[in-house]
Amino acid sequence: MLLTFQDRLRIPWRGGAKQITLDNVLTLVLLIGLQLLAAVNFYCCLFVFLLLPLLLLYMKRLLGKILPKSKFFTLWFFSSGIYLIALFELTVPLLEILPQENVAFVILMSLSFLCLYKAKQRAVQAHLTAISEANGVDCCKNGNDSQTAVLISDRDDSDDGGGSDGSGRLACQLCRKYVPPRAYHCKICASCVLRQDHHNVWLNCCIGKSNHRLYLAGCIFTMMALLLFANLALTAVCHPTPIFTVYGVIVMMPDDCTDIFFQYDIALCFTGSIYALLMATFIAISVLKQLCFISCGMTYTEWRRGEHVKRRNCLWNWKTFCLGQ
């Protein structure tokens, strides 16, 4: 019955109706339902935001076992951004917000969506399967074939050392082929990824050489947009107090939020701000980890595998990262 219901659950789309899976429906129901529940009163708000990290952690472990390629977290992330934009434009009292602040928030959210969408699109460019198909190489053959030279040549990583034969080639036991240095196999993507950092469940793709810079830029823009949303929404619904002035712009912070649950739409703005701060905290932790690993000249996969290769100084590592070498 569930399979029949899922097969019939489709929406009209150009080129043919698109099927909606149950995990996509569950994402929207949970996200909207929890946000509406959190705005009921203080205790519901406390319960929801204590439950939310545990719920997402449980869903990550559950889907990792039964459906690793699920779009649950990708849809959750982008739906959260759309929800916050709609909440900001439709519910937050805009009379308390300057027009340039509104424009700044929309621009930051647009840049974050663009960078992360491009990062997801370019993820496949770091897969050795896609590279071999583009060059007409059969990636299923082992390293004895002369055609694998296309996969092996990687001059950018010539300083990383190589195998025992001095050719700089490493063998992937799962793909049964030679791969360039710093290429690691992702079991979820079923492919070796050039300079893989990690498999990101929020984008449902691997972060590697082709999209690492876009991913980092998207995280930074998202964090800035979430912090700006939280500050503007809280100072609009709570009693604000000035903190300092930057280039003639007075930076405000919320002072008293004791009466926000007496009106439901005001409570929605408050809970949306708390949700934005919660997301910004986790993104900030991820950004700090990325900055540390990039400064050390390694990826998260290399650190997790214990392959702490000593590279050059921090400036050279950042130059290599920014130039995509």
Secondary structure, 3 states (H helix, E strand, C coil): CHHHHHHHCEECCCCCCEECCHHHHHHHHHHHHHHHHHCCCHHHHHHHHHHHHHHHHHHHHHHHHHCCCCCHHHHHHHHHHHHHHHHHHHCCCHHHCCHHHHHHHHHHHHHHHHHHHHHHHHHHHHEHHHHHHHCCCCCCCCCCCHHHHHHHCCHHHHHHCCCCCCCCCEEECCCCEEECCCEEEECCCCEEEECCCEEECCCCEEECCCCHHHHHHHHHHHHHHHHHHHHHHHHHHCEEEEEEEECCEEEEEEEECCCHHHCHHHHHHHHHHHHHHHHHHHHHHHHHHHHHHHHHCCCHHHHHCCCCCCCCCHHHHHHHHHHCC
